[in-house]
Amino acid sequence: MDYSVIVTMVGSLGFPIVACIFIAIFFSRTQDNYRSDIKEMQNMHKVETDKMTEAINNNNLLLQRILDRLDKEATDDK
């Protein structure tokens, strides 16, 4: 934005009104950036959570196989 436009706006509307307009624009852009950052962090967290869930499920399967073998060995020894 050109300085002459800002000076003209301040002259015709007054400084408080122009300041409020710029604050509103700044706030809107800040909120948009914040929302996009939060959405990106949520997506990254979803990927991490999915990987952790997969690892836990794999560990549960492995533990179940170990328990099955131990049970089989215990019944074979009798």
Secondary structure, 3 states (H helix, E strand, C coil): CCHHHHHHHHHHHCHHHHHHHHHHHHHHHHHHHHHHHHHHHHHHHHHHHHHHHHHHHHHHHHHHHHHHHHHHHHHHHC
